[in-house]
Amino acid sequence: MGRPIKDTADYFPHMTTHKKTMFIIEGKWGNDGYALWFKLLECLGHSPGHYYDCRQKDSWEYLYTYARISENLATEILDKLADMGAIDQELWGIRVVWSDNFVE
């Protein structure tokens, strides 16, 4: 029997320079925006299939408390990320987070 295929990530690169997504998110929400974006990437990295399902109350609560921000602020930031195309807007409409750029 072969080794099972791993579909989670223990590591992802954290660039020292940022593109427009981070400038906008951090510029608008400061460290809260920065924290949510990178905490979200961590969640995507260790989630099987690299998507994060916020439809279950405990999963949603985990995400915003993991980032140490309020539920309303998390929703506001994720809405902006979806508007910018950093996360899939259609999937976020049903409270699922997917990022093509992260997976690529």
N, CA, C and O atoms as a printed pandas DataFrame, in Angstrom:
     atom_number atom_name residue_name chain_id  residue_number  x_coord  y_coord  z_coord
0              1         N          MET        A               1    0.846   -1.168    0.000
1              2        CA          MET        A               1    0.000    0.000    0.000
2              3         C          MET        A               1    0.895    1.237    0.000
3              4         O          MET        A               1    1.830    1.331    0.795
4              5         N          GLY        A               2    0.612    2.167   -0.878
5              6        CA          GLY        A               2    1.406    3.387   -1.004
6              7         C          GLY        A               2    1.080    4.399    0.071
7              8         O          GLY        A               2    0.092    4.284    0.796
8              9         N          ARG        A               3    1.912    5.353    0.145
9             10        CA          ARG        A               3    1.731    6.456    1.089
10            11         C          ARG        A               3    0.550    7.319    0.645
11            12         O          ARG        A               3    0.434    7.628   -0.541
12            13         N          PRO        A               4   -0.337    7.718    1.579
13            14        CA          PRO        A               4   -1.490    8.536    1.189
14            15         C          PRO        A               4   -1.043    9.903    0.672
15            16         O          PRO        A               4   -0.059   10.468    1.149
16            17         N          ILE        A               5   -1.770   10.417   -0.292
17            18        CA          ILE        A               5   -1.480   11.735   -0.838
18            19         C          ILE        A               5   -1.859   12.787    0.190
19            20         O          ILE        A               5   -2.970   12.777    0.720
20            21         N          LYS        A               6   -0.949   13.677    0.465
21            22        CA          LYS        A               6   -1.182   14.741    1.446
22            23         C          LYS        A               6   -1.874   15.906    0.749
23            24         O          LYS        A               6   -1.434   16.347   -0.313
24            25         N          ASP        A               7   -2.955   16.403    1.342
25            26        CA          ASP        A               7   -3.645   17.555    0.756
26            27         C          ASP        A               7   -3.765   18.709    1.743
27            28         O          ASP        A               7   -4.723   19.482    1.713
28            29         N          THR        A               8   -2.766   18.805    2.619
29            30        CA          THR        A               8   -2.641   19.948    3.520
30            31         C          THR        A               8   -1.222   20.500    3.363
31            32         O          THR        A               8   -0.367   19.858    2.754
32            33         N          ALA        A               9   -0.977   21.682    3.909
33            34        CA          ALA        A               9    0.353   22.288    3.812
34            35         C          ALA        A               9    0.833   22.684    5.204
35            36         O          ALA        A               9    0.100   23.307    5.972
36            37         N          ASP        A              10    2.074   22.313    5.519
37            38        CA          ASP        A              10    2.678   22.713    6.780
38            39         C          ASP        A              10    3.373   24.063    6.645
39            40         O          ASP        A              10    3.716   24.695    7.644
40            41         N          TYR        A              11    3.573   24.492    5.427
41            42        CA          TYR        A              11    4.352   25.690    5.143
42            43         C          TYR        A              11    3.804   26.383    3.911
43            44         O          TYR        A              11    3.380   25.724    2.961
44            45         N          PHE        A              12    3.810   27.700    3.922
45            46        CA          PHE        A              12    3.592   28.474    2.699
46            47         C          PHE        A              12    4.529   29.672    2.761
47            48         O          PHE        A              12    4.841   30.155    3.849
48            49         N          PRO        A              13    4.983   30.160    1.602
49            50        CA          PRO        A              13    5.931   31.271    1.638
50            51         C          PRO        A              13    5.263   32.551    2.128
51            52         O          PRO        A              13    4.124   32.850    1.770
52            53         N          HIS        A              14    5.969   33.279    2.930
53            54        CA          HIS        A              14    5.501   34.573    3.416
54            55         C          HIS        A              14    6.457   35.613    2.841
55            56         O          HIS        A              14    7.577   35.784    3.322
56            57         N          MET        A              15    6.004   36.289    1.824
57            58        CA          MET        A              15    6.845   37.239    1.113
58            59         C          MET        A              15    7.149   38.453    1.999
59            60         O          MET        A              15    6.360   38.813    2.871
60            61         N          THR        A              16    8.284   39.060    1.762
61            62        CA          THR        A              16    8.666   40.240    2.518
62            63         C          THR        A              16    8.208   41.523    1.841
63            64         O          THR        A              16    8.311   42.601    2.427
64            65         N          THR        A              17    7.711   41.423    0.630
65            66        CA          THR        A              17    7.100   42.556   -0.055
66            67         C          THR        A              17    5.667   42.160   -0.375
67            68         O          THR        A              17    5.376   40.983   -0.590
68            69         N          HIS        A              18    4.785   43.130   -0.406
69            70        CA          HIS        A              18    3.376   42.835   -0.582
70            71         C          HIS        A              18    2.823   43.493   -1.836
71            72         O          HIS        A              18    3.377   44.459   -2.362
72            73         N          LYS        A              19    1.720   42.940   -2.290
73            74        CA          LYS        A              19    1.030   43.464   -3.464
74            75         C          LYS        A              19   -0.185   44.259   -3.001
75            76         O          LYS        A              19   -0.343   44.522   -1.809
76            77         N          LYS        A              20   -1.036   44.639   -3.940
77            78        CA          LYS        A              20   -2.142   45.546   -3.632
78            79         C          LYS        A              20   -3.103   44.996   -2.581
79            80         O          LYS        A              20   -3.643   45.766   -1.786
80            81         N          THR        A              21   -3.327   43.683   -2.559
81            82        CA          THR        A              21   -4.254   43.126   -1.571
82            83         C          THR        A              21   -3.835   43.527   -0.160
83            84         O          THR        A              21   -4.643   44.056    0.604
84            85         N          MET        A              22   -2.583   43.278    0.184
85            86        CA          MET        A              22   -2.120   43.585    1.536
86            87         C          MET        A              22   -2.102   45.084    1.791
87            88         O          MET        A              22   -2.466   45.520    2.883
88            89         N          PHE        A              23   -1.691   45.878    0.817
89            90        CA          PHE        A              23   -1.683   47.336    1.014
90            91         C          PHE        A              23   -3.080   47.856    1.327
91            92         O          PHE        A              23   -3.252   48.690    2.215
92            93         N          ILE        A              24   -4.068   47.367    0.602
93            94        CA          ILE        A              24   -5.442   47.829    0.821
94            95         C          ILE        A              24   -5.978   47.333    2.153
95            96         O          ILE        A              24   -6.522   48.113    2.934
96            97         N          ILE        A              25   -5.828   46.048    2.416
97            98        CA          ILE        A              25   -6.359   45.466    3.656
98            99         C          ILE        A              25   -5.677   46.079    4.883
99           100         O          ILE        A              25   -6.347   46.453    5.845
100          101         N          GLU        A              26   -4.368   46.181    4.846
101          102        CA          GLU        A              26   -3.656   46.752    5.987
102          103         C          GLU        A              26   -3.908   48.254    6.088
103          104         O          GLU        A              26   -4.024   48.789    7.191
104          105         N          GLY        A              27   -3.994   48.932    4.954
105          106        CA          GLY        A              27   -4.256   50.361    4.975
106          107         C          GLY        A              27   -5.618   50.701    5.551
107          108         O          GLY        A              27   -5.772   51.702    6.251
108          109         N          LYS        A              28   -6.595   49.877    5.259
109          110        CA          LYS        A              28   -7.960   50.138    5.723
110          111         C          LYS        A              28   -8.202   49.656    7.153
111          112         O          LYS        A              28   -8.891   50.327    7.921
112          113         N          TRP        A              29   -7.640   48.496    7.518
113          114        CA          TRP        A              29   -7.915   47.901    8.829
114          115         C          TRP        A              29   -6.679   47.717    9.709
115          116         O          TRP        A              29   -6.773   47.124   10.783
116          117         N          GLY        A              30   -5.543   48.208    9.276
117          118        CA          GLY        A              30   -4.332   48.115   10.087
118          119         C          GLY        A              30   -3.933   46.674   10.380
119          120         O          GLY        A              30   -4.054   45.793    9.530
120          121         N          ASN        A              31   -3.453   46.454   11.604
121          122        CA          ASN        A              31   -3.003   45.119   11.993
122          123         C          ASN        A              31   -4.128   44.091   11.995
123          124         O          ASN        A              31   -3.875   42.901   11.807
124          125         N          ASP        A              32   -5.363   44.532   12.203
125          126        CA          ASP        A              32   -6.487   43.594   12.167
126          127         C          ASP        A              32   -6.633   42.985   10.767
127          128         O          ASP        A              32   -6.855   41.782   10.627
128          129         N          GLY        A              33   -6.509   43.812    9.749
129          130        CA          GLY        A              33   -6.582   43.311    8.377
130          131         C          GLY        A              33   -5.417   42.394    8.057
131          132         O          GLY        A              33   -5.597   41.332    7.459
132          133         N          TYR        A              34   -4.234   42.803    8.453
133          134        CA          TYR        A              34   -3.031   41.999    8.250
134          135         C          TYR        A              34   -3.178   40.641    8.930
135          136         O          TYR        A              34   -2.909   39.598    8.333
136          137         N          ALA        A              35   -3.608   40.676   10.185
137          138        CA          ALA        A              35   -3.745   39.434   10.951
138          139         C          ALA        A              35   -4.766   38.498   10.325
139          140         O          ALA        A              35   -4.505   37.304   10.180
140          141         N          LEU        A              36   -5.922   39.025    9.955
141          142        CA          LEU        A              36   -6.938   38.141    9.381
142          143         C          LEU        A              36   -6.440   37.514    8.090
143          144         O          LEU        A              36   -6.629   36.316    7.879
144          145         N          TRP        A              37   -5.809   38.295    7.223
145          146        CA          TRP        A              37   -5.346   37.751    5.943
146          147         C          TRP        A              37   -4.367   36.605    6.168
147          148         O          TRP        A              37   -4.526   35.543    5.565
148          149         N          PHE        A              38   -3.368   36.789    7.011
149          150        CA          PHE        A              38   -2.384   35.730    7.196
150          151         C          PHE        A              38   -2.903   34.574    8.048
151          152         O          PHE        A              38   -2.509   33.429    7.829
152          153         N          LYS        A              39   -3.762   34.847    8.995
153          154        CA          LYS        A              39   -4.385   33.751    9.746
154          155         C          LYS        A              39   -5.283   32.932    8.813
155          156         O          LYS        A              39   -5.355   31.709    8.934
156          157         N          LEU        A              40   -5.963   33.606    7.888
157          158        CA          LEU        A              40   -6.787   32.912    6.901
158          159         C          LEU        A              40   -5.921   32.022    6.014
159          160         O          LEU        A              40   -6.284   30.877    5.746
160          161         N          LEU        A              41   -4.778   32.537    5.557
161          162        CA          LEU        A              41   -3.878   31.719    4.739
162          163         C          LEU        A              41   -3.390   30.502    5.512
163          164         O          LEU        A              41   -3.257   29.419    4.942
164          165         N          GLU        A              42   -3.121   30.668    6.802
165          166        CA          GLU        A              42   -2.726   29.526    7.627
166          167         C          GLU        A              42   -3.847   28.496    7.676
167          168         O          GLU        A              42   -3.599   27.297    7.549
168          169         N          CYS        A              43   -5.075   28.960    7.858
169          170        CA          CYS        A              43   -6.226   28.043    7.893
170          171         C          CYS        A              43   -6.394   27.324    6.562
171          172         O          CYS        A              43   -6.664   26.123    6.533
172          173         N          LEU        A              44   -6.236   28.049    5.465
173          174        CA          LEU        A              44   -6.330   27.420    4.146
174          175         C          LEU        A              44   -5.240   26.373    3.980
175          176         O          LEU        A              44   -5.476   25.310    3.406
176          177         N          GLY        A              45   -4.053   26.670    4.479
177          178        CA          GLY        A              45   -2.934   25.750    4.341
178          179         C          GLY        A              45   -3.124   24.447    5.086
179          180         O          GLY        A              45   -2.720   23.394    4.593
180          181         N          HIS        A              46   -3.728   24.491    6.257
181          182        CA          HIS        A              46   -3.878   23.241    7.004
182          183         C          HIS        A              46   -5.259   22.609    6.851
183          184         O          HIS        A              46   -5.575   21.629    7.525
184          185         N          SER        A              47   -6.079   23.172    5.962
185          186        CA          SER        A              47   -7.403   22.574    5.699
186          187         C          SER        A              47   -7.321   21.624    4.512
187          188         O          SER        A              47   -6.781   21.989    3.468
188          189         N          PRO        A              48   -7.848   20.413    4.655
189          190        CA          PRO        A              48   -7.877   19.503    3.510
190          191         C          PRO        A              48   -8.582   20.156    2.320
191          192         O          PRO        A              48   -9.684   20.688    2.453
192          193         N          GLY        A              49   -7.935   20.108    1.166
193          194        CA          GLY        A              49   -8.490   20.709   -0.032
194          195         C          GLY        A              49   -8.245   22.205   -0.134
195          196         O          GLY        A              49   -8.615   22.822   -1.133
196          197         N          HIS        A              50   -7.633   22.795    0.872
197          198        CA          HIS        A              50   -7.275   24.217    0.899
198          199         C          HIS        A              50   -8.463   25.158    0.740
199          200         O          HIS        A              50   -8.350   26.194    0.085
200          201         N          TYR        A              51   -9.592   24.810    1.329
201          202        CA          TYR        A              51  -10.718   25.738    1.416
202          203         C          TYR        A              51  -11.164   25.767    2.870
203          204         O          TYR        A              51  -10.918   24.828    3.627
204          205         N          TYR        A              52  -11.825   26.862    3.250
205          206        CA          TYR        A              52  -12.272   26.999    4.631
206          207         C          TYR        A              52  -13.761   27.259    4.629
207          208         O          TYR        A              52  -14.230   28.232    4.039
208          209         N          ASP        A              53  -14.501   26.393    5.285
209          210        CA          ASP        A              53  -15.962   26.447    5.301
210          211         C          ASP        A              53  -16.424   27.180    6.558
211          212         O          ASP        A              53  -16.282   26.682    7.675
212          213         N          CYS        A              54  -16.976   28.371    6.353
213          214        CA          CYS        A              54  -17.446   29.194    7.476
214          215         C          CYS        A              54  -18.930   29.004    7.759
215          216         O          CYS        A              54  -19.498   29.739    8.567
216          217         N          ARG        A              55  -19.565   28.041    7.117
217          218        CA          ARG        A              55  -20.999   27.848    7.310
218          219         C          ARG        A              55  -21.323   27.254    8.669
219          220         O          ARG        A              55  -22.409   27.486    9.201
220          221         N          GLN        A              56  -20.403   26.496    9.235
221          222        CA          GLN        A              56  -20.632   25.961   10.575
222          223         C          GLN        A              56  -20.189   27.003   11.595
223          224         O          GLN        A              56  -19.095   27.558   11.493
224          225         N          LYS        A              57  -21.033   27.261   12.562
225          226        CA          LYS        A              57  -20.797   28.331   13.528
226          227         C          LYS        A              57  -19.441   28.212   14.211
227          228         O          LYS        A              57  -18.747   29.216   14.370
228          229         N          ASP        A              58  -19.053   27.015   14.614
229          230        CA          ASP        A              58  -17.784   26.874   15.328
230          231         C          ASP        A              58  -16.584   27.136   14.421
231          232         O          ASP        A              58  -15.576   27.672   14.883
232          233         N          SER        A              59  -16.669   26.773   13.151
233          234        CA          SER        A              59  -15.579   27.060   12.213
234          235         C          SER        A              59  -15.452   28.553   11.971
235          236         O          SER        A              59  -14.343   29.084   11.933
236          237         N          TRP        A              60  -16.575   29.232   11.807
237          238        CA          TRP        A              60  -16.578   30.680   11.618
238          239         C          TRP        A              60  -16.027   31.382   12.856
239          240         O          TRP        A              60  -15.186   32.275   12.754
240          241         N          GLU        A              61  -16.510   30.969   14.024
241          242        CA          GLU        A              61  -16.041   31.580   15.263
242          243         C          GLU        A              61  -14.548   31.348   15.457
243          244         O          GLU        A              61  -13.833   32.233   15.927
244          245         N          TYR        A              62  -14.082   30.163   15.095
245          246        CA          TYR        A              62  -12.654   29.862   15.204
246          247         C          TYR        A              62  -11.839   30.838   14.360
247          248         O          TYR        A              62  -10.819   31.346   14.825
248          249         N          LEU        A              63  -12.268   31.108   13.135
249          250        CA          LEU        A              63  -11.493   31.969   12.243
250          251         C          LEU        A              63  -11.337   33.373   12.813
251          252         O          LEU        A              63  -10.218   33.878   12.901
252          253         N          TYR        A              64  -12.426   34.005   13.196
253          254        CA          TYR        A              64  -12.280   35.385   13.670
254          255         C          TYR        A              64  -11.666   35.476   15.060
255          256         O          TYR        A              64  -11.013   36.472   15.374
256          257         N          THR        A              65  -11.859   34.466   15.900
257          258        CA          THR        A              65  -11.180   34.516   17.199
258          259         C          THR        A              65   -9.700   34.171   17.060
259          260         O          THR        A              65   -8.874   34.684   17.816
260          261         N          TYR        A              66   -9.356   33.312   16.108
261          262        CA          TYR        A              66   -7.955   32.991   15.808
262          263         C          TYR        A              66   -7.211   34.255   15.377
263          264         O          TYR        A              66   -6.046   34.446   15.727
264          265         N          ALA        A              67   -7.885   35.112   14.621
265          266        CA          ALA        A              67   -7.297   36.382   14.194
266          267         C          ALA        A              67   -7.436   37.467   15.262
267          268         O          ALA        A              67   -6.883   38.558   15.122
268          269         N          ARG        A              68   -8.170   37.163   16.319
269          270        CA          ARG        A              68   -8.399   38.090   17.438
270          271         C          ARG        A              68   -9.079   39.388   16.996
271          272         O          ARG        A              68   -8.683   40.489   17.379
272          273         N          ILE        A              69  -10.121   39.211   16.173
273          274        CA          ILE        A              69  -10.926   40.345   15.740
274          275         C          ILE        A              69  -12.398   39.998   15.921
275          276         O          ILE        A              69  -12.742   38.844   16.177
276          277         N          SER        A              70  -13.264   40.998   15.788
277          278        CA          SER        A              70  -14.690   40.766   15.963
278          279         C          SER        A              70  -15.290   40.072   14.747
279          280         O          SER        A              70  -14.721   40.090   13.655
280          281         N          GLU        A              71  -16.434   39.471   14.955
281          282        CA          GLU        A              71  -17.158   38.812   13.878
282          283         C          GLU        A              71  -17.521   39.806   12.771
283          284         O          GLU        A              71  -17.357   39.511   11.587
284          285         N          ASN        A              72  -18.010   40.972   13.159
285          286        CA          ASN        A              72  -18.387   41.976   12.158
286          287         C          ASN        A              72  -17.199   42.443   11.349
287          288         O          ASN        A              72  -17.309   42.615   10.135
288          289         N          LEU        A              73  -16.061   42.654   11.997
289          290        CA          LEU        A              73  -14.866   43.084   11.291
290          291         C          LEU        A              73  -14.371   42.000   10.339
291          292         O          LEU        A              73  -13.958   42.302    9.220
292          293         N          ALA        A              74  -14.409   40.752   10.770
293          294        CA          ALA        A              74  -14.000   39.645    9.905
294          295         C          ALA        A              74  -14.871   39.593    8.651
295          296         O          ALA        A              74  -14.364   39.406    7.546
296          297         N          THR        A              75  -16.168   39.759    8.824
297          298        CA          THR        A              75  -17.078   39.754    7.677
298          299         C          THR        A              75  -16.747   40.902    6.730
299          300         O          THR        A              75  -16.702   40.719    5.514
300          301         N          GLU        A              76  -16.518   42.071    7.287
301          302        CA          GLU        A              76  -16.197   43.251    6.479
302          303         C          GLU        A              76  -14.910   43.042    5.666
303          304         O          GLU        A              76  -14.863   43.366    4.480
304          305         N          ILE        A              77  -13.891   42.512    6.296
305          306        CA          ILE        A              77  -12.610   42.282    5.617
306          307         C          ILE        A              77  -12.756   41.200    4.549
307          308         O          ILE        A              77  -12.260   41.360    3.434
308          309         N          LEU        A              78  -13.427   40.111    4.880
309          310        CA          LEU        A              78  -13.606   39.043    3.897
310          311         C          LEU        A              78  -14.464   39.506    2.718
311          312         O          LEU        A              78  -14.225   39.094    1.583
312          313         N          ASP        A              79  -15.446   40.345    2.970
313          314        CA          ASP        A              79  -16.231   40.917    1.871
314          315         C          ASP        A              79  -15.327   41.708    0.928
315          316         O          ASP        A              79  -15.456   41.604   -0.292
316          317         N          LYS        A              80  -14.418   42.493    1.491
317          318        CA          LYS        A              80  -13.486   43.279    0.676
318          319         C          LYS        A              80  -12.535   42.367   -0.086
319          320         O          LYS        A              80  -12.260   42.605   -1.262
320          321         N          LEU        A              81  -12.029   41.322    0.572
321          322        CA          LEU        A              81  -11.151   40.369   -0.113
322          323         C          LEU        A              81  -11.872   39.720   -1.292
323          324         O          LEU        A              81  -11.269   39.491   -2.340
324          325         N          ALA        A              82  -13.141   39.428   -1.125
325          326        CA          ALA        A              82  -13.932   38.849   -2.214
326          327         C          ALA        A              82  -14.124   39.872   -3.332
327          328         O          ALA        A              82  -14.002   39.531   -4.508
328          329         N          ASP        A              83  -14.422   41.111   -2.979
329          330        CA          ASP        A              83  -14.584   42.166   -3.982
330          331         C          ASP        A              83  -13.317   42.365   -4.801
331          332         O          ASP        A              83  -13.378   42.666   -5.993
332          333         N          MET        A              84  -12.170   42.194   -4.153
333          334        CA          MET        A              84  -10.874   42.377   -4.819
334          335         C          MET        A              84  -10.424   41.138   -5.589
335          336         O          MET        A              84   -9.446   41.201   -6.334
336          337         N          GLY        A              85  -11.116   40.019   -5.423
337          338        CA          GLY        A              85  -10.722   38.784   -6.096
338          339         C          GLY        A              85   -9.633   38.011   -5.377
339          340         O          GLY        A              85   -9.099   37.049   -5.929
340          341         N          ALA        A              86   -9.290   38.408   -4.157
341          342        CA          ALA        A              86   -8.280   37.679   -3.387
342          343         C          ALA        A              86   -8.833   36.330   -2.912
343          344         O          ALA        A              86   -8.097   35.353   -2.783
344          345         N          ILE        A              87  -10.136   36.300   -2.656
345          346        CA          ILE        A              87  -10.838   35.045   -2.401
346          347         C          ILE        A              87  -11.989   34.978   -3.393
347          348         O          ILE        A              87  -12.430   36.006   -3.906
348          349         N          ASP        A              88  -12.469   33.792   -3.661
349          350        CA          ASP        A              88  -13.538   33.596   -4.630
350          351         C          ASP        A              88  -14.838   34.226   -4.132
351          352         O          ASP        A              88  -15.356   33.859   -3.077
352          353         N          GLN        A              89  -15.350   35.174   -4.902
353          354        CA          GLN        A              89  -16.539   35.916   -4.485
354          355         C          GLN        A              89  -17.781   35.031   -4.446
355          356         O          GLN        A              89  -18.587   35.140   -3.522
356          357         N          GLU        A              90  -17.940   34.169   -5.422
357          358        CA          GLU        A              90  -19.121   33.304   -5.455
358          359         C          GLU        A              90  -19.138   32.347   -4.263
359          360         O          GLU        A              90  -20.174   32.167   -3.622
360          361         N          LEU        A              91  -17.997   31.737   -3.969
361          362        CA          LEU        A              91  -17.933   30.823   -2.821
362          363         C          LEU        A              91  -18.099   31.572   -1.502
363          364         O          LEU        A              91  -18.743   31.068   -0.581
364          365         N          TRP        A              92  -17.521   32.775   -1.403
365          366        CA          TRP        A              92  -17.704   33.541   -0.179
366          367         C          TRP        A              92  -19.181   33.891    0.006
367          368         O          TRP        A              92  -19.644   34.052    1.135
368          369         N          GLY        A              93  -19.916   34.010   -1.095
369          370        CA          GLY        A              93  -21.349   34.261   -1.010
370          371         C          GLY        A              93  -22.101   33.171   -0.261
371          372         O          GLY        A              93  -23.173   33.420    0.289
372          373         N          ILE        A              94  -21.541   31.958   -0.238
373          374        CA          ILE        A              94  -22.133   30.869    0.550
374          375         C          ILE        A              94  -21.278   30.546    1.789
375          376         O          ILE        A              94  -21.436   29.498    2.415
376          377         N          ARG        A              95  -20.375   31.472    2.119
377          378        CA          ARG        A              95  -19.547   31.401    3.335
378          379         C          ARG        A              95  -18.452   30.325    3.280
379          380         O          ARG        A              95  -18.115   29.705    4.289
380          381         N          VAL        A              96  -17.909   30.123    2.078
381          382        CA          VAL        A              96  -16.764   29.224    1.894
382          383         C          VAL        A              96  -15.622   30.067    1.343
383          384         O          VAL        A              96  -15.822   30.849    0.413
384          385         N          VAL        A              97  -14.428   29.914    1.907
385          386        CA          VAL        A              97  -13.272   30.686    1.464
386          387         C          VAL        A              97  -12.378   29.800    0.605
387          388         O          VAL        A              97  -11.990   28.703    1.007
388          389         N          TRP        A              98  -12.061   30.298   -0.585
389          390        CA          TRP        A              98  -11.147   29.641   -1.530
390          391         C          TRP        A              98  -10.319   30.738   -2.175
391          392         O          TRP        A              98  -10.856   31.784   -2.537
392          393         N          SER        A              99   -9.031   30.517   -2.323
393          394        CA          SER        A              99   -8.153   31.476   -2.983
394          395         C          SER        A              99   -7.340   30.764   -4.048
395          396         O          SER        A              99   -6.481   29.935   -3.747
396          397         N          ASP        A             100   -7.629   31.104   -5.309
397          398        CA          ASP        A             100   -6.837   30.531   -6.417
398          399         C          ASP        A             100   -5.363   30.842   -6.257
399          400         O          ASP        A             100   -4.520   29.966   -6.449
400          401         N          ASN        A             101   -5.038   32.086   -5.907
401          402        CA          ASN        A             101   -3.635   32.482   -5.765
402          403         C          ASN        A             101   -2.925   31.656   -4.703
403          404         O          ASN        A             101   -1.763   31.290   -4.883
404          405         N          PHE        A             102   -3.595   31.361   -3.615
405          406        CA          PHE        A             102   -2.977   30.551   -2.573
406          407         C          PHE        A             102   -2.678   29.153   -3.086
407          408         O          PHE        A             102   -1.591   28.625   -2.852
408          409         N          VAL        A             103   -3.611   28.563   -3.768
409          410        CA          VAL        A             103   -3.448   27.191   -4.243
410          411         C          VAL        A             103   -2.379   27.120   -5.333
411          412         O          VAL        A             103   -1.608   26.163   -5.390
412          413         N          GLU        A             104   -2.336   28.128   -6.191
413          414        CA          GLU        A             104   -1.313   28.151   -7.239
414          415         C          GLU        A             104    0.055   28.307   -6.624
415          416         O          GLU        A             104    1.054   28.348   -7.343
